[in-house]
Amino acid sequence: MLERIIAPGSYLRGPAVIEKAGQALARLGARACLAGGHRALAAAAPALQEALSSAGVEPAGQVWYGGECCPENIARVATTVKETGADFLIGVGGGKALDTAKGAAWQAGVPLVTVPTIAATCAAFTSIAIIYDREGHFLAISHEAANPSLVLVDSRIIAAAPGRYLAAGMGDTIAKYIELRATSTAAARHLALEGALELARLCYDSILAAGPGARAAVDDRAVTPDLEKVIDAVILISGLVSGLGGDDGRTAGAHGVYEGLTASPLTRSYCHGELVAFGNLVQLVLEGRERGEIRGVADFNRRVGLPVTLEGVGLSPEDGPSLDLVSRAAAESPDMANMPFPVTATMIREALLAADRLGRETA
């Protein structure tokens, strides 16, 4: 049996799209609870309140998501949704805020609206949640997460966010193709997986072409065709890849390296996609891909402000204990197990250092 949760009910993207979404929101119920990060709520809540008011939807409360997508915060937000009598939940913010909202909506049994305020991952679009502990260590990928009924992407809000978040989204999205190309070699081929692979390649090509222009647009706080193309690649098309690929289109080495990097306290200040971006280079090394391809990805990283060296993710090639810690954690991660060949901690350590050397040559 082929089973896929392919997409949210609706995806709306454009300048001022939130203010125009009143009727779409009203179809989900008469009372709405908002959950998100402090800065994200400050950026999007006024437009959301206007949209809700115009459609006669009553605000049922607003809650901070807690700063980490952990079981405790998911349960707390779900309890708030139930206690306020909200008919649906609106999650606002970046990946961790939206994943918390997805988990909370699942637990509360209510529809979910996602409002990404940065284009750093496809979290707004997917029906999974990445779970961490309170300190930010990766725990699991959870499928107990609501499939969004509506995704609202205001490109003005994305353009006003710091450029590093968009760059992180590009790094995370490039991984879709790099990882799916690897994992699909060991999977039973079917049309949904073939479609996912083609869409992943479209994301990869689109971001390599439009990414530098999109980064420049965000640095200028401007909405441009390049920016909107990258927004759709990061959130919409990347999310479709996850939906179509399902269990056969799993994340792999790049995200395994990410999970390993989160084991070190030295990487705490980096975005998910920034760590994945360096993981892309490491996976390409592990696979023995052509040097020209690896250099091309490293050069792209450098142009948009993504890491190309160990120092770019808070580590040093001379810090043996940290490299050992990261390598062991990456080797034990569930994503690394999706690679089409066995990967050991020794292989990862060597690939980390090789990617670092290539990155230094590019820089």
ChimeraX attribute file (.defattr): number of C-alpha atoms within 10 A of each C-alpha:
attribute: neighborCount
match mode: 1-to-1
recipient: residues
	/A:1	3
	/A:2	6
	/A:3	9
	/A:4	13
	/A:5	14
	/A:6	19
	/A:7	22
	/A:8	23
	/A:9	12
	/A:10	13
	/A:11	18
	/A:12	14
	/A:13	17
	/A:14	15
	/A:15	16
	/A:16	15
	/A:17	18
	/A:18	26
	/A:19	19
	/A:20	19
	/A:21	20
	/A:22	20
	/A:23	14
	/A:24	15
	/A:25	24
	/A:26	20
	/A:27	10
	/A:28	19
	/A:29	17
	/A:30	17
	/A:31	20
	/A:32	28
	/A:33	23
	/A:34	27
	/A:35	30
	/A:36	31
	/A:37	22
	/A:38	15
	/A:39	12
	/A:40	22
	/A:41	22
	/A:42	13
	/A:43	17
	/A:44	20
	/A:45	19
	/A:46	13
	/A:47	19
	/A:48	24
	/A:49	19
	/A:50	17
	/A:51	22
	/A:52	25
	/A:53	15
	/A:54	15
	/A:55	18
	/A:56	16
	/A:57	22
	/A:58	17
	/A:59	17
	/A:60	19
	/A:61	17
	/A:62	19
	/A:63	17
	/A:64	17
	/A:65	27
	/A:66	20
	/A:67	16
	/A:68	22
	/A:69	26
	/A:70	26
	/A:71	16
	/A:72	14
	/A:73	22
	/A:74	25
	/A:75	18
	/A:76	16
	/A:77	28
	/A:78	24
	/A:79	15
	/A:80	20
	/A:81	28
	/A:82	18
	/A:83	12
	/A:84	15
	/A:85	13
	/A:86	22
	/A:87	21
	/A:88	26
	/A:89	31
	/A:90	24
	/A:91	31
	/A:92	33
	/A:93	27
	/A:94	23
	/A:95	24
	/A:96	25
	/A:97	29
	/A:98	32
	/A:99	30
	/A:100	32
	/A:101	35
	/A:102	35
	/A:103	31
	/A:104	31
	/A:105	30
	/A:106	20
	/A:107	19
	/A:108	23
	/A:109	16
	/A:110	19
	/A:111	21
	/A:112	29
	/A:113	30
	/A:114	31
	/A:115	27
	/A:116	30
	/A:117	29
	/A:118	29
	/A:119	31
	/A:120	29
	/A:121	29
	/A:122	26
	/A:123	25
	/A:124	37
	/A:125	33
	/A:126	28
	/A:127	24
	/A:128	20
	/A:129	25
	/A:130	20
	/A:131	22
	/A:132	18
	/A:133	15
	/A:134	15
	/A:135	11
	/A:136	16
	/A:137	19
	/A:138	20
	/A:139	14
	/A:140	15
	/A:141	14
	/A:142	13
	/A:143	15
	/A:144	15
	/A:145	22
	/A:146	25
	/A:147	25
	/A:148	26
	/A:149	19
	/A:150	24
	/A:151	24
	/A:152	24
	/A:153	27
	/A:154	23
	/A:155	24
	/A:156	20
	/A:157	20
	/A:158	25
	/A:159	27
	/A:160	18
	/A:161	18
	/A:162	14
	/A:163	23
	/A:164	22
	/A:165	23
	/A:166	28
	/A:167	28
	/A:168	28
	/A:169	28
	/A:170	35
	/A:171	33
	/A:172	28
	/A:173	29
	/A:174	28
	/A:175	29
	/A:176	29
	/A:177	26
	/A:178	22
	/A:179	25
	/A:180	26
	/A:181	18
	/A:182	22
	/A:183	21
	/A:184	21
	/A:185	12
	/A:186	13
	/A:187	13
	/A:188	8
	/A:189	11
	/A:190	11
	/A:191	10
	/A:192	19
	/A:193	23
	/A:194	15
	/A:195	15
	/A:196	28
	/A:197	23
	/A:198	16
	/A:199	22
	/A:200	29
	/A:201	19
	/A:202	17
	/A:203	27
	/A:204	23
	/A:205	15
	/A:206	18
	/A:207	26
	/A:208	19
	/A:209	14
	/A:210	16
	/A:211	26
	/A:212	20
	/A:213	18
	/A:214	28
	/A:215	26
	/A:216	16
	/A:217	20
	/A:218	23
	/A:219	15
	/A:220	12
	/A:221	17
	/A:222	17
	/A:223	19
	/A:224	17
	/A:225	13
	/A:226	19
	/A:227	25
	/A:228	21
	/A:229	16
	/A:230	30
	/A:231	31
	/A:232	19
	/A:233	28
	/A:234	30
	/A:235	26
	/A:236	24
	/A:237	22
	/A:238	29
	/A:239	28
	/A:240	23
	/A:241	30
	/A:242	29
	/A:243	24
	/A:244	23
	/A:245	25
	/A:246	18
	/A:247	13
	/A:248	21
	/A:249	26
	/A:250	19
	/A:251	24
	/A:252	27
	/A:253	34
	/A:254	29
	/A:255	29
	/A:256	29
	/A:257	30
	/A:258	27
	/A:259	29
	/A:260	27
	/A:261	31
	/A:262	21
	/A:263	20
	/A:264	17
	/A:265	13
	/A:266	13
	/A:267	17
	/A:268	16
	/A:269	9
	/A:270	17
	/A:271	20
	/A:272	24
	/A:273	27
	/A:274	26
	/A:275	28
	/A:276	31
	/A:277	31
	/A:278	32
	/A:279	30
	/A:280	31
	/A:281	33
	/A:282	26
	/A:283	29
	/A:284	22
	/A:285	22
	/A:286	20
	/A:287	14
	/A:288	11
	/A:289	12
	/A:290	10
	/A:291	11
	/A:292	9
	/A:293	12
	/A:294	22
	/A:295	18
	/A:296	14
	/A:297	22
	/A:298	27
	/A:299	18
	/A:300	22
	/A:301	27
	/A:302	17
	/A:303	14
	/A:304	22
	/A:305	19
	/A:306	24
	/A:307	28
	/A:308	30
	/A:309	27
	/A:310	21
	/A:311	12
	/A:312	18
	/A:313	22
	/A:314	17
	/A:315	18
	/A:316	15
	/A:317	16
	/A:318	10
	/A:319	9
	/A:320	12
	/A:321	9
	/A:322	18
	/A:323	24
	/A:324	16
	/A:325	16
	/A:326	26
	/A:327	27
	/A:328	19
	/A:329	23
	/A:330	29
	/A:331	24
	/A:332	17
	/A:333	22
	/A:334	18
	/A:335	21
	/A:336	27
	/A:337	19
	/A:338	23
	/A:339	25
	/A:340	16
	/A:341	13
	/A:342	10
	/A:343	17
	/A:344	15
	/A:345	18
	/A:346	13
	/A:347	14
	/A:348	28
	/A:349	21
	/A:350	16
	/A:351	22
	/A:352	25
	/A:353	19
	/A:354	18
	/A:355	26
	/A:356	24
	/A:357	16
	/A:358	18
	/A:359	24
	/A:360	14
	/A:361	13
	/A:362	18
	/A:363	14
